Amino acid sequence: MLGEAIIYDTLRAGLWIAVKISAPLLAVALVAGVAVGLIQALTSVQEMTLTFVPKVGAMIVVFWVSMSFMTSTLVDFFTQRLVPLIAGGG
């Protein structure tokens, strides 16, 4: 029973890490999509690349800026949570 609790707790923590890591990219994609959609609605320009290129460009910039946060979060999770479980320290 204790093993199941550890597995579920580790899975919950891993999912929370995934949410924390993906939040900046998803937020920027949402804001960029709404902004470009608003500009398209105001100017009546319906071009597919106009929606895609700014969104991808903004996401690349945010990914580059938040890469150290993402890496340190994953490394901390691995070293503090997974390595002790693998080593048997529970």
Beta strands, then each sheet from edge to edge (+ up, - down):
end
